[in-house]
Amino acid sequence: MARYRDMASTEDNQSDMDLWTVCDKGHVHWGRAGGAGVLFRHVPEQGEPTYLLQLRSKSVDYGGTWGIPGGAIRRGETPEMAAHREAEEEIGALPPYRIRGTEVQDCGGNWKFHIVTADVDQEFPAFCVRETYATGWFTREDMRNLALHPGLQNWLDQQDSGGR
């Protein structure tokens, strides 16, 4: 079982689950119950699919890297609920979307991050709210030229090796 330590909390901490935690391997993570984020995908009639990414602010872990909106899973939330809430908090209002699936990344120390993949009918404007410096829509090829959050880099590597 993961060991929990309140290493820092935000001024608007609304949940006892929104805390830094140290997993069994000694890694520091945000969210006692794990984390979740949503990776939005738009598939145009022609061309490559594009994915919505956010440039993470310097105030969060792995600041200055491109990733997906996400954060701590709160008590009573499913990963999908947490991913939706976090996306709205970080990039603003969301259009209708269809969940394609959820991929779980396990750090190996009893802490998990859930990547909820979702399709949208068109690219939508995402705003820079709180923990986001910039947003943009990128192909997988574009992503290879970005400084990616390690979790997103793992996802991209899995896609390149024949993953979903």
C-alpha positions in Angstrom: 0.0 0.0 0.0 1.3 3.5 -0.8 2.6 5.7 2.0 1.0 9.1 2.1 2.7 12.3 3.1 1.2 15.8 2.8 4.3 17.4 1.1 2.4 20.4 -0.2 -1.1 21.5 -0.8 -2.7 24.1 -2.9 -4.5 27.2 -1.6 -7.8 25.9 -3.0 -7.4 22.3 -1.8 -10.9 20.9 -1.8 -10.2 17.3 -1.0 -8.1 15.3 1.3 -7.1 13.3 -1.8 -5.6 16.4 -3.5 -2.2 16.0 -1.8 1.2 15.0 -2.8 1.9 11.4 -2.0 5.0 9.1 -2.0 4.4 5.7 -3.5 6.0 2.4 -2.4 8.9 3.1 -4.8 9.6 6.5 -3.4 8.2 8.4 -6.4 6.3 11.6 -5.6 2.8 11.9 -7.2 -0.1 14.3 -7.0 -3.2 12.5 -5.7 -3.6 10.0 -2.9 -6.0 7.8 -4.9 -4.1 8.1 -8.2 -4.6 10.5 -11.0 -6.5 10.8 -14.3 -6.5 12.9 -17.4 -8.2 13.0 -20.7 -6.5 12.8 -24.1 -8.8 14.3 -26.7 -8.5 13.1 -30.3 -10.0 14.6 -33.5 -10.0 12.4 -36.6 -10.4 14.6 -39.7 -11.9 13.2 -42.9 -8.4 13.6 -44.5 -5.1 13.6 -42.8 -3.7 12.5 -39.5 -5.6 12.5 -36.2 -4.8 15.4 -33.9 -4.6 15.4 -30.1 -5.2 18.2 -27.7 -2.2 18.9 -25.4 -1.4 21.5 -22.8 1.9 23.1 -21.9 2.1 22.6 -18.2 2.8 25.7 -16.1 6.0 25.8 -14.0 3.9 25.6 -10.8 3.1 21.9 -11.4 5.2 18.7 -11.6 7.0 18.4 -14.9 6.3 22.1 -15.6 7.3 23.2 -19.1 6.4 19.9 -20.7 3.4 19.1 -22.9 0.9 16.8 -21.5 -2.8 16.2 -21.0 -5.1 18.0 -18.6 -5.4 15.9 -15.5 -4.9 15.6 -11.8 -5.9 13.8 -8.6 -8.8 11.4 -8.4 -11.0 12.5 -5.5 -13.0 10.4 -3.1 -16.0 8.9 -4.8 -14.8 9.7 -8.4 -14.2 7.3 -11.2 -11.1 8.0 -13.3 -13.4 9.2 -16.0 -15.2 11.6 -13.7 -11.8 12.9 -12.4 -10.4 13.4 -15.9 -13.5 15.4 -16.9 -13.4 17.6 -13.8 -9.7 18.2 -14.2 -10.0 19.0 -17.9 -12.7 21.6 -17.2 -10.5 23.1 -14.4 -7.4 23.3 -16.6 -8.7 24.2 -20.1 -12.3 25.4 -19.7 -15.6 24.2 -21.1 -15.6 20.9 -23.0 -17.6 19.9 -26.0 -19.4 16.6 -26.2 -17.0 13.7 -26.5 -17.0 9.9 -26.8 -14.8 7.9 -24.5 -12.8 5.4 -26.4 -11.1 3.7 -23.5 -8.9 4.1 -20.5 -5.3 3.2 -20.3 -3.7 2.7 -16.9 0.0 3.6 -16.3 1.4 2.1 -13.1 4.6 3.6 -11.7 5.4 0.2 -10.1 4.9 1.5 -6.6 1.2 1.1 -6.2 0.2 4.5 -7.8 -1.7 4.7 -11.1 -2.5 7.3 -13.6 -5.5 6.7 -15.9 -5.4 8.2 -19.4 -9.0 8.5 -20.6 -8.9 8.6 -24.4 -11.9 10.5 -26.0 -12.9 11.5 -29.5 -14.4 14.8 -30.4 -16.1 15.8 -33.7 -13.9 18.8 -34.2 -10.9 20.6 -32.7 -12.1 23.0 -30.1 -10.5 26.0 -28.5 -8.9 25.2 -25.2 -8.1 28.0 -22.9 -5.1 28.5 -20.5 -6.7 28.2 -17.1 -4.6 28.0 -13.9 -2.1 25.2 -14.6 -1.8 25.7 -18.4 0.6 28.0 -20.3 -0.6 27.1 -23.8 -2.7 24.5 -25.6 -2.6 23.1 -29.1 -3.7 20.3 -31.4 -0.8 18.0 -32.5 -0.4 14.9 -34.6 1.6 12.0 -33.2 4.4 13.1 -35.5 4.3 16.6 -34.1 4.5 15.2 -30.6 7.8 13.6 -31.3 9.3 17.2 -31.6 7.9 18.4 -28.2 9.2 18.1 -24.7 6.5 15.7 -23.4 5.5 14.8 -19.9 7.0 11.4 -19.1 3.5 9.8 -18.9 2.5 11.1 -22.3 5.9 10.1 -23.7 5.2 6.5 -22.5 1.8 6.6 -24.2 3.3 7.8 -27.5 6.0 5.1 -27.3 3.3 2.5 -26.8 1.4 3.8 -29.8 4.6 3.7 -31.9 5.2 0.1 -30.9 1.8 -1.1 -32.0 -0.4 -0.1 -29.1 -3.9 1.1 -29.6 
